[in-house]
Amino acid sequence: MGEQWFTAIEATAERPARLDTSMANPARVYDYWLGGKDNFAADRKAAHDAIAANPGILIEVRANRGFLGRAVRMLTAEAGIRQFLDIGAGLPSADNTHEVAQRIAPESRVVYVDNDPMVAAHARALLTSDSGGETCCLGADLLDVGGLLAQAREKLDFGQPVAVMLLMLLHMIPDSEHPHALVAQVMAAVPSGSYLVISHPASDIRAQSMAEMAELLTQTGPPMTARSHADVSRFFDGLDLVEPGVVALPSWRPDSTEVPAEYATGWCGVARRP
């Protein structure tokens, strides 16, 4: 999420963001893994390097997508959430947050946030809402929490609960940038009854393969910081974890279509702000 791989989206139209296609970008790498076409040579190289180090990564991508769907369905149908702030949303693909939520509650409002100019441009062109709901994409960076929240407040009612989605994003923020504090700042801004949803690559599941993948990805893109179960659990400090807690991706309220748990190399969880 820094200058080393692309220039973040500027706040004004007079100073448009610059797109650097020579460096791999996580959103475009993920797009390639999902079979998309919005990626460049550097992204494809990084994607193949990751597959070489961790052949199960494509299954992991599917597991992460499955977790997103199950979490949003639970939040919409069971918790009554009607507002979602999806940070680090990536490029549009099937079963986005707004699609899952608006199938259950068409009036749901979903704000996507990303600091990749390609993501923002494609999202604005392709994302549509069902009648009664609202979907938009903001150009902002989690490293600038104040700026991100200021834009989000223009689209969401922070007097009502908000589900904050941080799926496969926080590993791109090194410990030196204090990611736990950034998440705590976001959750301090939303009211009681809001939720935090996180998925994160694990450093303590198939540790050698994950370390090799992180090293390869760092050579062509941003540094990757996989984290342990304890470190991922710290993101939920002060919140009430929803059962089954912080678990491997396929193990969070699995359904009949979920991938086998032995393929998991990521932790995930959902928690409520009391």
N, C-alpha and C positions, 0 to 999 in steps of 0.2 A: 504494500500500500504506500510506496514511497516513490521519490523521484528517480530511483535507480531503474525502474521498469516502465513507468509512463508518467506523464504530467497529469496531475489531478485536474478534474474539471473546475474551471474558474466559475466564480459566482455570477459573472455578467456575460451577456452575449457579445459584448464588445471585445472580450478577450477569450476567444474560444480555446478549448483544450487541444493539445497536440497529440496525435496518435502515433506511437512508436511501435512499428511492426517488427523491428529487429530484435526485440526482447520478448520472451514468452510472457504471456499474461494468464493468470489463473482462470479467469472467466472463459477465455478462448480455449485453453487447454481442456477445461471441463466440457465445453461445447463440442470439441473434437471427440472426447470419450463418449459423449451421448449421440454421436453420429451427425452432428451439425456441420455446417459449411462456413460458419463465421469465424475462421481462424487462419493463421498464416504459417509460413514454414517454421519459424522459431517455436510457435505453439505446438506444431505437430512433432517436432523433434523432442521437445520437453515431454510431450505425452507418451511418445514411444520409449524414451529413457525411463520414465516412471513405470511403464508396463514391464520393461526388462528387469527392473529391480524388484518390482512387486507385481507378478502376473495376475494377482487377484484384484488389481485396482479397478477393473471394469465392473466386477461384481460389487466392489465397495461403492462405486458410484451409484449403482442400482439400489444398494441398501440405503444409501443416504437419501435418495429420491423417495424410497418407500417410507423412511422415517418422516420426511417432510409431510407426506400425505396423511399418515396416521396421526401425527401431532396436530396438524391443522384441523383434521376432522374432529379430534377430541376437543380442541379449543372452541371450535364453532358449535358443535352439537351438544357437548356436555357442559362446557364452561360458559357458554353464551358470549364469547368474544366476537366483536364485530369490527375491530380495528387491528390491522397488522402493520408492523414496521419491519420490513425485510431488508436487512443491511447486508451488502455484499451479494446482491441478488443474482448476478451472473446474467448470461444471455437467455432470452426467452426460449422455453422448450415446453414439452407437454407437461400437464399437471403442475402448473405454477401455483404459488400460494393463493392467488386470487381465484383461480379456477376451482381449486378444491373448496375454498371457503364459500364462494358464491353459489356452488351447487347446493349447499345446505342452507345458506342465508344470503340470498341475492343482494341484500342491502349492505353487505360487508364492504369496508373501505380498506384498500391495500396500498401502501406506499412502499415502493421499491427504492433502494438506495445503492448506488455504485459509483466508484470514482473512475471507471473506465469510460472514455467518451464513446466507444463503440457500443458498449452496453446501453448507455443512456439513449443513444440515437435509435438503436434497434427496438428498445423497449417502448419508446414513445411512438414508434411506427406500428408495432405489432401487438402491444398489449391492449386488450379491450375488456370492458366490464359488462356483466349482465345488467339488465334494467334495474335501476335502484341503487346499484353499488357504484364504487368509484375506484379506479386504478390509475396510478401515475408513477413516474420514475424521477427521482431527484439525483442530481450530480453532487455528491458529497462524500466525505471521507471520515471514517470512524476516528482517525487520529485527530480530527477537529470536531470533537463532540459538540461544542457549543454551536458551531455553524450547522452541523447536521440537525441538531434538535430544533434550531430556529426555523429551518426549512420545513421540518416535519410538522411543527406546530401550525404551520399555515394550511396543512392538509388534514390533520387529524385533531380530534378533540382530546386534549390531554387531561380533561376533567373526567373522562371515561376510560375504562381499562384498555390497555394496548398490549398486544402480543409482540414482543421483540424477537425477531428471528435472526440468528447468527449461525448459519449453517456452513460449515467448512470454510470459515473466514478467519477465525482467530489464530490459526497456525501461521498466517502471513504477517502477524504482528509479533516481533521478537520481544523477549522479556524486557529488553532495554526501553521499550515504548510503554511498558506497564499496562498490558492488556486487561488485567484483572481490574485495575482502577478505571479504565475506560468503560468497561461493562458496568461497573458499579455506578458510574456517573449517569449512564443511560437509564439504568433502572431506578435511580433516585429521582429522575425527571418524570416518570410515569406513575400513575396513582395506584393505590391499593387495589388488588384484584387483577393487576396486570400480570403477564407471564413472560418468562424468558425461555427461549428454545435454543439449544446449542448442539451442534455436532462438531467433532474435532478429531483429527488423526491421532492415533495412540502411539506413544513411544514405548509402551510396555506390553504390546501385543506384537509378536513376531518382530522383536526389536531390531534384529540385524537387517532384515529386509526393509523395514521402515527407515532405518538410518541410511542405508544405501540409496533408497529412493530420494530422501531429503537431500543428500549430497549431490545427486545427479540433477535434481531440479534446481538447486541453488546455482549450478554452473551456467544455466541458461535463463534463469529468471530470479525472482525474489527469494530470499532465504525462507526455508520452511522450518517451523518449530513445532514438531510433534510433542505432545505432552502426555504425562502419566494420568492414571485415573484420579489420583489425589489432586493434581494440578487442574484438571478439568473440573473436578468437583468444587474447587475453590471459586469458580465463576458464579456458583449458586449460593455463596455465603450470604446469610441473612434472608434467604428465600425459603419457601416451603416446597421441597421436592415432591413432584407427583410420582406416584408408584409407576414403575418399579425402581425409580431413582436413576443414578448414572450407570448406564449399562452399555454393552456393545450394541452397535446399530441395529442388528436384526432382532435383538432381544427386547426392544422397547415396544411393548404391546403388539407382538407379532401377529400377523394374519396368515392366511393359507398361502399367500403368494410371496411371502418373505423368503429371502435367500438363507441358506443354512448358517447358523451362528459361527461355525468354524472359519468362515471366510471373512469375518469382521476384523478390521484393523482400525476401528474408530470408536470413540466414546460418544454418548449422546445423553441428553436429559431435558426435562421440562420442569420448571418450577414457578410457583406463584408468589407474587409480592404480597405479604400479609398487610 
